[in-house]
Amino acid sequence: MKDLSGKVAVVTGGAGGIGKSLVAALLAEGARVVVGDVEKTVLDETVASFSAQGSDVVGIVTDVSDSASVTALADQVFETHGACHLLFNNAGVAAPSANIWETTVNDWRWVHGVNVMGVIHGIQAFVPRMIASGEEGHVINTSSGDGGISPLPFQSVYASSKAAVSTITECLDAQLQTEKTNLRASIFYPSGGLLDTGIWTTARNRPDTLAREVEPATAAPTIDQFKIAAKEAGMELQFQDLDDLARHCLEGVRQQQFVVMFGHQETEATLKDRAARIGRGELPFDLASLPVM
């Protein structure tokens, strides 16, 4: 899909962070964008700011963990626009770092409900209609190198959810091609440096029904606290510009790249080392290189 002008794009988790930058990049290409997000106030503000610039954008409150909510999103998209050409399953959340036996059941229910089932709900609500249209289309699922490539052991809840997203997307693209559809799928790995997004304060959207059963031993730091701690430790942090990242993502779609990320060639050494350890029947982690919690 080389020309995005006039195409209908749906971005979940699109009211802030990477999602908002994806929306901006799509609008700059002349796409018509539907933003789905669970935070109504932020969603309204984001849509209003883009609309004030004359952009073709609407917002629909959507909880991706709820299949009915995502189906309602798809219903409105197809009723209004008659098509969806680009589906960005981007919404995501995270849980506090902890040993697995110190996580809670609700950590898993919440994170996997959004990160994994949110992608499944998006695929099931949109892809059959996208296939039926016969038009060219693309599904982009946001994963993470933390899980999709090399998981961080103390981020077991989040990393496992993102590993699942990578596997789901790999299966999806293979199925779309073998079924001779006009759709393709890609894994989007946000990359290039640290990301200053709402994932640092993701607990703000955690529903009371899935509240953590016990308080974590250590509170998760905010991005500002992380910056201060790094500066005090003499560390120089490299942050990735989110708008550049979004534009890179769209270029990956144009080129029909399955893996969309900065520096994907550099992952080969990491994956080869993990494969070699697995081939020897070993734990894939290099324990000596892991930080101590």
C-alpha positions in Angstrom: 0.0 0.0 0.0 2.0 2.9 -1.3 -0.5 5.7 -1.3 -2.2 6.3 2.1 -4.2 9.3 0.9 -8.0 8.8 1.3 -7.4 5.5 3.1 -9.4 4.7 6.2 -7.2 4.0 9.2 -8.1 2.9 12.7 -5.7 3.4 15.6 -6.5 2.0 19.1 -4.8 3.6 22.0 -4.5 6.6 19.6 -5.2 9.5 22.0 -1.6 9.7 23.3 2.0 8.5 23.0 2.9 6.4 20.0 -0.7 6.1 19.0 -1.2 9.8 18.8 2.0 10.1 16.7 0.7 7.4 14.4 -2.5 9.4 14.0 -0.6 12.5 13.2 1.6 10.7 10.6 -1.5 9.1 9.0 -3.3 12.5 8.8 -0.2 14.1 7.2 -0.5 11.4 4.5 -4.1 12.4 3.8 -5.7 9.3 5.5 -9.1 9.4 7.2 -8.5 8.4 10.8 -10.7 6.9 13.5 -9.1 7.0 16.9 -10.2 4.4 19.5 -9.2 5.0 23.1 -10.4 4.2 26.6 -9.6 7.7 28.0 -12.5 9.8 26.9 -11.2 13.2 28.1 -7.8 12.7 26.5 -9.5 11.3 23.3 -11.7 14.3 23.0 -8.8 16.7 23.4 -6.7 14.8 20.8 -9.4 14.7 18.2 -10.3 18.4 18.8 -6.7 19.4 18.3 -6.4 17.5 15.0 -9.9 18.6 13.8 -8.9 22.3 14.5 -6.2 21.8 11.8 -8.8 20.6 9.3 -8.0 16.9 9.6 -10.5 14.2 8.8 -10.5 12.5 12.2 -13.0 11.2 14.7 -12.7 9.5 18.1 -14.7 6.6 19.5 -14.3 5.6 23.1 -13.1 1.9 23.0 -12.1 -0.6 25.6 -10.0 -3.1 23.6 -10.3 -5.7 26.3 -14.0 -5.8 25.7 -15.0 -7.6 22.4 -18.3 -5.9 22.3 -16.6 -2.5 22.5 -14.3 -3.3 19.6 -17.1 -4.7 17.6 -19.0 -1.5 18.1 -15.9 0.4 16.9 -15.8 -1.7 13.8 -19.5 -1.3 13.2 -19.2 2.5 13.3 -16.2 2.6 11.1 -17.8 0.5 8.4 -21.2 2.2 8.7 -19.5 5.7 8.4 -16.7 5.0 6.0 -17.6 1.7 4.3 -14.1 0.4 4.7 -11.0 0.0 6.8 -7.7 -0.2 5.0 -5.3 0.2 7.9 -5.8 -1.3 11.4 -3.3 -0.4 14.1 -3.9 -2.6 17.1 -1.7 -0.3 19.3 -3.4 -0.1 22.7 -1.2 -1.5 25.5 -0.6 -1.5 29.3 2.0 -2.8 31.7 2.2 -4.2 35.2 4.8 -3.5 37.9 8.1 -5.4 37.6 8.1 -8.4 39.9 9.1 -12.0 40.3 6.3 -14.2 38.9 5.4 -15.5 42.3 5.0 -11.9 43.5 2.7 -10.9 40.6 -1.0 -11.2 41.1 -3.7 -12.9 39.1 -5.2 -9.5 38.3 -1.8 -8.3 36.8 -2.1 -11.1 34.2 -5.8 -10.6 33.6 -5.5 -6.9 33.0 -2.3 -6.8 30.9 -3.1 -9.9 28.8 -6.7 -8.7 28.5 -5.6 -5.5 26.9 -2.3 -6.4 25.1 -3.3 -9.9 23.8 -7.1 -10.0 23.7 -7.1 -6.4 22.5 -5.3 -7.6 19.4 -7.5 -10.6 19.0 -10.6 -8.5 19.3 -9.3 -6.1 16.7 -8.5 -8.9 14.3 -11.8 -10.6 14.7 -13.9 -7.5 14.5 -12.2 -5.9 11.5 -10.3 -8.5 9.4 -13.3 -10.5 8.1 -14.9 -7.3 6.8 -11.6 -6.1 5.4 -11.1 -9.4 3.5 -14.7 -9.3 2.3 -14.2 -5.9 0.8 -11.6 -7.2 -1.5 -9.6 -4.0 -1.1 -5.9 -3.8 -0.2 -5.4 -3.6 3.5 -2.8 -3.9 6.3 -3.0 -4.9 10.0 -0.2 -3.5 12.2 0.1 -5.0 15.7 2.3 -3.1 18.2 4.5 -5.5 20.1 7.8 -4.9 22.0 11.4 -6.1 21.8 10.7 -7.0 25.5 9.0 -10.2 24.7 8.9 -10.3 21.0 12.7 -10.5 20.6 14.3 -10.9 24.0 12.2 -10.7 27.2 13.2 -9.0 30.3 12.8 -11.6 33.1 11.4 -9.2 35.7 8.8 -8.0 33.2 7.2 -11.4 32.9 3.6 -10.2 32.6 4.3 -7.6 30.0 6.9 -9.5 28.1 4.8 -12.6 27.8 1.9 -10.5 26.4 4.1 -9.0 23.8 5.7 -12.3 22.8 2.1 -13.5 22.3 1.4 -10.5 20.0 4.4 -11.3 17.9 3.4 -14.9 17.5 -0.2 -14.0 16.7 1.0 -11.5 14.0 3.3 -14.1 12.5 0.4 -16.6 12.2 -1.9 -13.9 10.9 0.3 -12.7 8.1 1.0 -16.3 7.0 -2.7 -17.0 7.0 -3.6 -13.9 5.1 -1.1 -14.8 2.4 -2.0 -18.5 2.1 -5.7 -17.6 1.9 -4.8 -15.3 -1.1 -6.3 -12.2 0.5 -5.4 -8.6 -0.3 -4.3 -8.1 3.3 -0.9 -8.2 5.0 0.1 -8.0 8.6 3.2 -6.5 10.3 4.7 -6.5 13.8 5.6 -3.0 14.9 8.4 -2.9 17.5 8.7 0.6 19.0 12.5 1.1 19.0 15.4 3.5 18.6 15.7 4.5 22.3 13.6 5.0 25.4 10.0 6.0 24.8 8.4 8.8 26.8 4.8 7.5 26.6 1.8 6.9 28.9 3.0 3.3 29.5 5.0 4.7 32.4 1.7 5.7 34.2 -0.5 3.0 32.7 -2.1 2.2 36.1 -4.3 5.3 35.6 -6.5 3.2 33.3 -6.6 0.0 35.4 -10.2 -0.8 36.3 -11.1 -1.3 39.9 -12.3 -4.8 39.2 -8.8 -5.7 38.2 -7.0 -3.8 40.9 -3.8 -5.4 42.2 -4.7 -7.6 45.1 -1.6 -6.5 47.1 0.6 -3.4 46.7 3.9 -4.1 44.9 7.0 -4.2 47.0 8.4 -1.2 45.0 6.3 1.4 43.3 6.9 1.7 39.5 8.8 4.9 38.7 7.4 7.7 36.6 9.4 8.7 33.5 10.5 11.9 35.4 11.8 9.8 38.3 13.6 7.5 36.0 15.3 10.4 34.3 16.4 11.8 37.7 17.7 8.5 38.9 19.6 8.0 35.6 21.2 11.4 35.8 22.3 10.8 39.4 23.8 7.5 38.3 25.7 9.3 35.5 23.7 7.6 32.8 23.0 9.4 29.5 19.5 8.3 28.3 18.6 8.2 24.6 15.0 8.9 23.8 13.3 8.2 20.5 11.3 10.9 18.9 7.7 9.4 18.6 6.8 11.3 15.5 9.9 9.9 13.7 9.0 6.5 14.9 5.5 6.8 13.6 6.7 7.9 10.2 9.1 5.0 10.1 6.2 2.7 10.9 4.2 4.0 7.9 7.2 3.5 5.6 7.4 -0.1 6.8 3.8 -0.5 5.8 4.5 0.9 2.3 7.4 -1.5 1.9 5.3 -4.4 3.2 7.9 -5.2 5.8 6.7 -7.8 8.3 9.0 -6.6 11.1 8.9 -2.8 11.4 11.5 -1.3 13.7 14.6 0.8 13.9 17.8 -1.3 13.7 16.1 -4.7 13.1 19.3 -6.0 11.6 21.0 -5.6 15.0 18.6 -8.1 16.5 20.1 -10.9 14.6 23.0 -11.4 17.0 20.6 -11.4 20.0 18.4 -14.0 18.4 21.3 -16.2 17.3 22.6 -16.2 20.8 19.2 -17.1 22.2 18.8 -19.8 19.5 22.2 -21.3 20.3 21.4 -21.5 24.0 18.1 -23.1 23.3 19.8 -25.5 20.9 22.1 -26.6 23.8 19.1 -27.0 26.0 20.0 -24.0 28.1 18.1 -21.1 29.6 18.2 -18.4 26.8 19.0 -15.6 29.3 22.6 -14.6 29.9 22.2 -14.3 33.7 25.5 -12.5 34.1 24.2 -9.6 32.1 20.9 -9.2 33.9 20.3 -6.3 36.3 19.7 -7.2 39.9 16.3 -6.2 41.2 
